[in-house]
Amino acid sequence: MPYPDIEPEPDFSRLEAVFARRVPDRVPFIELFLDEPMMVAIREAPFSPDADQQAREMAELFLRLGYDYVPCATSFGFPYR
């Protein structure tokens, strides 16, 4: 995989500090989202159709790119009128 040659040091506590209005040791490295074609291009492989495996692949991608968290979503919702 063509990941950058870095030693990732993710730390979600940086993002938690920002949410709590504290100063983290450095600015958290986050991305609200990456388009799937971009992620596939970076990975040089499509994501697995299996949801559990896809979550692992996404976590690996964000870890290897050095992000401090992995975005996730759910289909859970509340009914509305």
C-alpha positions as CSV (number, residue, x, y, z in Angstrom):
1,M,0.0,0.0,0.0
2,P,1.3,3.5,-0.8
3,Y,1.0,5.0,2.7
4,P,3.4,7.7,3.7
5,D,6.5,6.6,5.5
6,I,5.5,7.9,9.0
7,E,5.2,6.4,12.4
8,P,1.5,7.2,13.2
9,E,0.8,8.3,16.8
10,P,-3.0,8.8,16.9
11,D,-4.4,10.1,20.1
12,F,-8.1,10.7,20.4
13,S,-7.5,12.6,23.7
14,R,-6.4,15.5,21.5
15,L,-9.9,15.7,20.0
16,E,-11.5,15.2,23.4
17,A,-9.4,18.1,24.8
18,V,-10.7,20.4,22.1
19,F,-14.3,19.4,22.7
20,A,-13.8,20.1,26.4
21,R,-12.3,23.5,25.5
22,R,-8.9,22.5,26.8
23,V,-5.6,23.0,24.8
24,P,-4.2,19.7,23.4
25,D,-0.5,19.1,23.0
26,R,-0.9,19.7,19.3
27,V,-3.7,20.5,16.9
28,P,-5.7,17.3,16.3
29,F,-5.3,15.8,12.8
30,I,-8.9,15.1,11.6
31,E,-10.8,14.9,8.4
32,L,-14.6,15.2,8.4
33,F,-14.8,12.8,5.6
34,L,-12.8,11.4,2.6
35,D,-14.7,10.5,-0.6
36,E,-14.7,6.8,-1.2
37,P,-13.0,7.1,-4.6
38,M,-10.1,9.0,-2.9
39,M,-9.8,6.3,-0.2
40,V,-9.8,3.5,-2.8
41,A,-7.1,5.4,-4.7
42,I,-5.0,5.8,-1.6
43,R,-5.4,2.1,-0.7
44,E,-5.1,1.0,-4.3
45,A,-7.8,-1.5,-3.5
46,P,-11.6,-1.5,-3.1
47,F,-13.2,-1.9,0.3
48,S,-14.5,-5.2,1.3
49,P,-18.3,-5.7,0.9
50,D,-18.4,-7.1,4.5
51,A,-19.3,-4.3,6.9
52,D,-17.0,-5.5,9.7
53,Q,-14.0,-6.0,7.4
54,Q,-14.7,-2.6,5.8
55,A,-14.6,-0.9,9.3
56,R,-11.2,-2.5,10.0
57,E,-10.0,-1.4,6.6
58,M,-11.2,2.2,7.2
59,A,-9.5,2.2,10.7
60,E,-6.3,1.0,9.1
61,L,-6.4,3.7,6.4
62,F,-7.0,6.5,8.9
63,L,-4.3,5.1,11.3
64,R,-1.7,4.8,8.5
65,L,-2.5,8.3,7.3
66,G,-1.9,9.6,10.8
67,Y,-5.3,10.8,11.8
68,D,-6.3,11.1,15.4
69,Y,-9.7,9.5,14.9
70,V,-11.7,7.4,12.5
71,P,-15.1,8.9,11.3
72,C,-18.0,6.5,11.5
73,A,-21.7,6.6,10.8
74,T,-24.7,4.5,11.6
75,S,-28.0,4.0,9.9
76,F,-29.7,4.3,13.3
77,G,-32.3,7.1,13.3
78,F,-35.4,8.3,15.1
79,P,-38.8,8.3,13.4
80,Y,-40.2,11.6,12.3
81,R,-43.4,12.9,10.8
